[in-house]
Amino acid sequence: MNVVRSLKIAAVTCMAVAALSCLILCNYASSPIDFKYREFTVEIPRGSSFSTTVNILEQAGLIRHKKSFHLLALLMDASRHIKPGEYDLGSSMTPVDILNKLLQGRVKGYYVFIPEGFTLDRIADRLEDEGLANRETFISLASDSNLLSSLDIGGENAEGYLFPDTYRLDKSMGEEGIIRFMVKQFRKEITPGMLERAKEINLTLDEVLILASIIEKEGGPIEEKPIISAVFHNRLKRGMRLQSDPTVIYAIEEFDGNLRRSDLRKKTPYNTYTIKGLPPGPICNPGLEAIEAALYPAPVDFLYFVSKNNGYHQFSSNLKDHRKAVLKYQIERKK
C-alpha cells in the first residue's frame, strides 16, 4: 500500500510540477519583455541558425530567459521556420508575438519610387541609396544570361523590363529578388491585348519597349507621346534614321549634359543618327503611357519635331517647316 501511495504522490507531484511549469511558460509567453515601449530594428541574415537568431534578439534586449524562449520555439515548431530579413520589434511585444512575426516573415518594408524613364543604372543607384541593394551586384545580375532567360528576356540586360512604380521592398529580397519582383510587375501591366496589338503593327515586344523607351526619353506631356510615336513610326516606314538625341546620350558614359556634334557623328549601336532602324535595346524603363503610345501612334504624317523650350514640341511634316521651327525655337533662342 505504501508503494501505491508513494506512486500516487509522485504522479500528483509530477502533474503539479508540469502544471506549474506550463503555467510559468504560458505566463512567460504572454508577458511583454518590458512594459516601457522601446522599438528595435533587428536583421536576421539569410542562412542564420536558430541559435544565431536567438543571440541577435538577446543582444537587442528582446529576450529574457533564453531557455524558456527555446522551449517556446520548440512547442511552436519555430526553430526551423524563421524567415530572414529586417524586422521592427518592440520591447512591449510578447515572446509569442516576436516568434509569430518571425515565422510569418512580416519584415520591415521600404517604399521606393522608380519614375518613368529611369535607366537600369539609375535604378541601381536609388536602390543602393536606400540600402536595399549593392549597385554593381544589381547591374551584374540584371545582365546575367541565366537570370534573363528565366525571366523570358531576350536582350543583353533587363533594361526596359524594370517597370516604373512605387514598390514596397525589403532587405531580405536581395538584388535578384528585386529584379524578379519588378519584372513580374511589368508582366502584370502588359495585357494580352497589348501583345496582340504589337503583332498587328509587326513589332516584337522588345521592339515596342525600345520604341517606348525613346518616346519616354524625348519627354513632353502625355498627350504628345502618341504624336512623337507617330514621328518615329513614320520615319521607320520610310527608311529614315530616327535621329533621336536620347539614344546617343544613352551610349555616352558619364554624360555631362552637353551633347556635341562629335557625339552625333560617333558610331555606336545606339546612335540613331548613324544607324538605321531601332537601337539594339531599350534606353530606359518606359512607363505605361509611353508603351501605349508606341503601340498606338497618332494618325498624323509628321516626320520631325523640335522642343519649344516650354515642355512642348513643334511638329512638322517636311524638312522646310522643321528648319523654320529649329530657327525659331532653338537658334534664335541661343542668340
C-alpha positions as CSV (number, residue, x, y, z in Angstrom):
1,M,0.0,0.0,0.0
2,N,2.9,2.3,0.8
3,V,4.3,1.8,-2.7
4,V,1.0,2.6,-4.3
5,R,0.6,5.6,-2.1
6,S,4.1,6.8,-3.0
7,L,3.4,6.3,-6.7
8,K,0.2,8.3,-6.4
9,I,2.1,11.1,-4.6
10,A,4.8,11.1,-7.2
11,A,2.3,11.2,-10.0
12,V,0.4,14.1,-8.4
13,T,3.7,15.8,-7.7
14,C,4.7,15.4,-11.4
15,M,1.4,16.7,-12.6
16,A,1.6,19.6,-10.2
17,V,5.1,20.4,-11.4
18,A,4.1,20.0,-15.1
19,A,1.0,22.2,-14.5
20,L,3.2,24.8,-12.7
21,S,5.8,24.7,-15.5
22,C,3.1,25.0,-18.1
23,L,1.6,28.0,-16.2
24,I,5.1,29.6,-15.9
25,L,5.8,29.1,-19.6
26,C,2.3,30.4,-20.6
27,N,2.9,33.4,-18.4
28,Y,6.4,33.9,-20.0
29,A,5.0,33.5,-23.5
30,S,2.3,36.1,-23.0
31,S,4.2,38.7,-21.0
32,P,5.8,41.7,-22.6
33,I,9.6,41.9,-22.4
34,D,9.3,45.4,-21.0
35,F,6.2,47.4,-20.3
36,K,8.1,50.6,-21.3
37,Y,7.9,50.6,-25.0
38,R,11.1,50.7,-27.0
39,E,11.5,49.9,-30.7
40,F,14.3,47.9,-32.2
41,T,15.2,47.1,-35.7
42,V,17.0,43.7,-36.0
43,E,18.2,41.9,-39.1
44,I,18.2,38.1,-39.3
45,P,20.7,37.3,-42.0
46,R,19.8,34.7,-44.6
47,G,21.1,31.2,-43.5
48,S,21.2,32.1,-39.8
49,S,20.7,29.2,-37.4
50,F,18.0,29.5,-34.7
51,S,20.7,29.9,-32.0
52,T,22.2,32.8,-34.0
53,T,18.7,34.3,-34.3
54,V,18.2,34.0,-30.5
55,N,21.6,35.6,-29.9
56,I,20.7,38.5,-32.1
57,L,17.4,39.0,-30.3
58,E,19.0,38.7,-26.9
59,Q,21.7,41.3,-27.8
60,A,18.9,43.7,-28.8
61,G,17.3,43.3,-25.4
62,L,14.3,41.4,-26.8
63,I,14.7,38.1,-25.0
64,R,14.6,37.2,-21.3
65,H,15.3,33.7,-20.3
66,K,16.8,32.0,-23.4
67,K,15.9,28.5,-22.3
68,S,12.3,29.4,-22.0
69,F,12.4,31.1,-25.4
70,H,14.0,28.0,-26.9
71,L,11.3,25.8,-25.3
72,L,8.5,28.0,-26.5
73,A,10.0,28.0,-30.1
74,L,10.2,24.2,-29.9
75,L,6.5,24.0,-29.0
76,M,5.6,26.4,-31.8
77,D,7.8,24.5,-34.3
78,A,9.5,27.7,-34.9
79,S,13.2,26.9,-34.8
80,R,13.4,25.7,-38.4
81,H,10.9,28.2,-39.9
82,I,12.2,31.6,-39.0
83,K,12.3,33.8,-42.1
84,P,15.3,36.0,-42.7
85,G,15.0,39.8,-43.1
86,E,14.9,43.1,-41.2
87,Y,12.2,43.4,-38.5
88,D,10.8,46.2,-36.4
89,L,10.3,44.7,-33.0
90,G,9.2,46.3,-29.7
91,S,10.1,45.6,-26.1
92,S,6.4,45.6,-25.3
93,M,5.9,42.6,-27.6
94,T,5.5,39.1,-26.0
95,P,7.7,36.2,-27.0
96,V,4.8,34.7,-28.8
97,D,4.3,38.0,-30.8
98,I,8.0,38.0,-31.7
99,L,8.1,34.4,-32.8
100,N,4.9,34.8,-34.9
101,K,6.3,37.9,-36.6
102,L,9.5,36.0,-37.5
103,L,7.5,32.9,-38.6
104,Q,5.2,35.0,-40.8
105,G,8.1,37.0,-42.3
106,R,6.5,40.4,-41.6
107,V,9.7,42.1,-42.4
108,K,10.3,45.9,-42.5
109,G,9.3,47.4,-45.8
110,Y,10.8,50.3,-47.7
111,Y,8.7,52.2,-50.2
112,V,10.8,53.1,-53.2
113,F,9.6,55.2,-56.1
114,I,11.0,54.3,-59.5
115,P,10.0,57.1,-62.0
116,E,9.2,56.5,-65.7
117,G,12.4,56.9,-67.8
118,F,14.9,55.7,-65.1
119,T,17.7,53.6,-66.6
120,L,19.0,50.4,-65.1
121,D,22.0,52.4,-63.7
122,R,19.8,55.0,-62.1
123,I,17.5,52.3,-60.5
124,A,20.6,50.6,-59.1
125,D,21.8,53.9,-57.7
126,R,18.5,54.5,-56.0
127,L,18.3,51.0,-54.5
128,E,21.8,51.4,-53.2
129,D,21.0,54.8,-51.7
130,E,18.0,53.1,-49.9
131,G,20.3,50.4,-48.6
132,L,18.4,47.7,-50.4
133,A,21.0,46.5,-53.0
134,N,24.6,46.8,-54.0
135,R,24.8,48.8,-57.2
136,E,27.3,46.7,-59.0
137,T,25.7,43.4,-58.0
138,F,22.3,44.7,-59.2
139,I,23.6,45.7,-62.6
140,S,25.6,42.5,-63.0
141,L,22.6,40.3,-62.2
142,A,20.4,42.4,-64.5
143,S,22.8,41.3,-67.2
144,D,23.1,37.7,-66.2
145,S,22.1,35.5,-69.1
146,N,20.7,32.7,-66.9
147,L,18.5,35.1,-64.9
148,L,17.3,36.9,-68.1
149,S,16.5,33.5,-69.7
150,S,14.4,32.5,-66.6
151,L,12.5,35.8,-66.9
152,D,12.0,35.3,-70.7
153,I,14.0,38.4,-71.5
154,G,16.0,38.1,-74.8
155,G,18.1,41.2,-74.6
156,E,21.5,41.8,-73.1
157,N,20.0,43.1,-69.8
158,A,16.7,43.8,-68.1
159,E,16.6,47.4,-69.3
160,G,13.0,48.2,-70.3
161,Y,11.5,45.4,-68.2
162,L,12.0,47.0,-64.8
163,F,8.6,48.6,-64.6
164,P,8.4,52.1,-63.1
165,D,6.2,52.1,-60.0
166,T,6.3,52.6,-56.2
167,Y,7.5,49.4,-54.7
168,R,7.4,48.1,-51.2
169,L,10.8,46.3,-50.9
170,D,12.7,44.7,-48.1
171,K,16.3,43.8,-47.4
172,S,15.7,40.1,-47.5
173,M,14.8,40.2,-51.2
174,G,18.3,40.7,-52.4
175,E,19.2,42.1,-55.8
176,E,17.8,39.1,-57.7
177,G,14.6,39.1,-55.8
178,I,14.1,42.8,-56.6
179,I,14.8,42.3,-60.3
180,R,12.3,39.4,-60.4
181,F,9.7,41.5,-58.5
182,M,10.0,44.4,-60.9
183,V,9.8,42.2,-64.0
184,K,6.8,40.4,-62.5
185,Q,5.1,43.8,-62.2
186,F,5.9,44.6,-65.8
187,R,4.3,41.3,-66.9
188,K,1.2,42.3,-65.0
189,E,0.9,45.6,-66.8
190,I,1.4,44.1,-70.3
191,T,-2.0,42.8,-71.3
192,P,-2.8,40.1,-74.0
193,G,-4.5,42.9,-76.0
194,M,-1.2,44.9,-76.0
195,L,0.7,41.8,-77.2
196,E,-1.9,41.3,-79.9
197,R,-1.6,44.9,-81.0
198,A,2.2,44.5,-81.2
199,K,1.7,41.7,-83.7
200,E,-0.8,43.8,-85.7
201,I,1.8,46.5,-86.3
202,N,4.6,43.9,-86.9
203,L,6.6,44.6,-83.8
204,T,8.0,42.3,-81.2
205,L,7.6,43.1,-77.5
206,D,11.3,44.0,-77.4
207,E,10.9,46.4,-80.3
208,V,7.8,48.0,-78.6
209,L,9.9,48.6,-75.5
210,I,12.8,50.1,-77.5
211,L,10.4,52.5,-79.2
212,A,8.6,53.3,-76.0
213,S,11.8,54.0,-74.2
214,I,12.8,56.5,-76.8
215,I,9.4,58.1,-76.6
216,E,9.7,58.3,-72.9
217,K,13.1,60.0,-73.0
218,E,12.0,62.5,-75.6
219,G,9.8,63.9,-72.9
220,G,6.8,66.1,-73.4
221,P,3.3,65.9,-71.9
222,I,1.2,62.7,-72.0
223,E,-0.9,64.0,-74.9
224,E,2.2,64.4,-77.1
225,K,3.5,60.9,-76.7
226,P,1.3,59.4,-79.4
227,I,2.4,62.2,-81.8
228,I,6.1,61.6,-81.0
229,S,5.4,57.9,-81.5
230,A,3.9,58.7,-84.9
231,V,7.1,60.6,-86.0
232,F,9.2,57.6,-85.3
233,H,6.8,55.1,-86.9
234,N,6.6,57.3,-90.0
235,R,10.4,57.5,-90.1
236,L,10.8,53.8,-89.8
237,K,8.3,53.1,-92.6
238,R,10.2,55.5,-94.9
239,G,13.6,54.0,-94.0
240,M,14.7,57.3,-92.4
241,R,17.1,57.4,-89.4
242,L,15.3,58.2,-86.1
243,Q,17.9,60.8,-85.2
244,S,16.9,60.8,-81.5
245,D,19.3,62.6,-79.2
246,P,18.4,60.4,-76.1
247,T,19.7,57.3,-77.9
248,V,23.0,59.0,-78.5
249,I,23.2,60.1,-74.8
250,Y,22.5,56.5,-73.6
251,A,25.8,55.3,-75.0
252,I,27.8,58.1,-73.5
253,E,29.5,57.2,-70.2
254,E,29.1,60.0,-67.6
255,F,27.2,62.3,-69.8
256,D,27.9,66.0,-68.7
257,G,24.6,67.4,-70.1
258,N,26.3,68.8,-73.3
259,L,25.6,66.9,-76.5
260,R,28.2,67.7,-79.0
261,R,28.4,67.4,-82.8
262,S,31.2,64.9,-82.4
263,D,28.8,62.7,-80.3
264,L,26.2,62.8,-83.1
265,R,28.9,61.5,-85.5
266,K,30.3,58.8,-83.3
267,K,29.4,55.3,-84.4
268,T,27.7,53.3,-81.6
269,P,24.9,50.7,-81.7
270,Y,22.7,53.3,-80.1
271,N,23.4,56.3,-82.2
272,T,20.3,56.7,-84.3
273,Y,22.0,59.4,-86.3
274,T,24.4,56.9,-87.8
275,I,22.3,53.6,-87.7
276,K,19.1,52.8,-89.4
277,G,16.1,51.4,-87.6
278,L,15.9,50.8,-83.9
279,P,18.9,50.6,-81.5
280,P,19.6,47.1,-80.1
281,G,17.8,47.6,-76.8
282,P,15.7,50.0,-74.7
283,I,17.4,53.1,-73.5
284,C,15.4,53.3,-70.2
285,N,12.4,51.7,-68.5
286,P,9.3,53.3,-70.0
287,G,6.0,53.8,-68.3
288,L,2.6,52.6,-69.4
289,E,1.7,55.8,-71.3
290,A,4.9,55.5,-73.4
291,I,4.3,51.8,-74.1
292,E,0.7,52.5,-75.2
293,A,1.9,55.4,-77.4
294,A,4.4,53.1,-79.1
295,L,1.5,50.7,-79.8
296,Y,-1.0,53.3,-80.8
297,P,0.8,56.2,-82.7
298,A,-1.4,59.2,-83.6
299,P,-2.8,59.2,-87.2
300,V,-0.6,62.1,-88.4
301,D,2.1,62.5,-91.1
302,F,4.7,64.3,-89.0
303,L,8.4,63.4,-89.6
304,Y,10.1,66.0,-87.4
305,F,9.8,67.7,-84.0
306,V,11.8,70.3,-82.0
307,S,11.5,71.4,-78.4
308,K,9.7,74.7,-77.8
309,N,11.6,75.0,-74.5
310,N,8.4,75.0,-72.5
311,G,7.9,71.3,-72.2
312,Y,6.1,71.0,-75.6
313,H,7.2,70.3,-79.1
314,Q,6.7,71.8,-82.6
315,F,5.9,69.1,-85.1
316,S,6.5,69.3,-88.9
317,S,5.7,67.2,-91.9
318,N,8.6,68.4,-94.1
319,L,12.2,69.5,-93.7
320,K,11.5,73.1,-94.7
321,D,9.0,73.7,-91.9
322,H,11.2,71.8,-89.5
323,R,14.1,74.1,-90.2
324,K,11.9,77.1,-89.6
325,A,10.9,75.7,-86.3
326,V,14.5,75.0,-85.3
327,L,15.4,78.6,-86.2
328,K,12.5,79.9,-84.2
329,Y,12.8,77.8,-81.1
330,Q,16.5,76.8,-80.9
331,I,18.9,79.0,-82.9
332,E,17.2,82.4,-82.2
333,R,16.8,81.5,-78.5
334,K,20.6,81.0,-78.2
335,K,21.4,84.4,-79.6
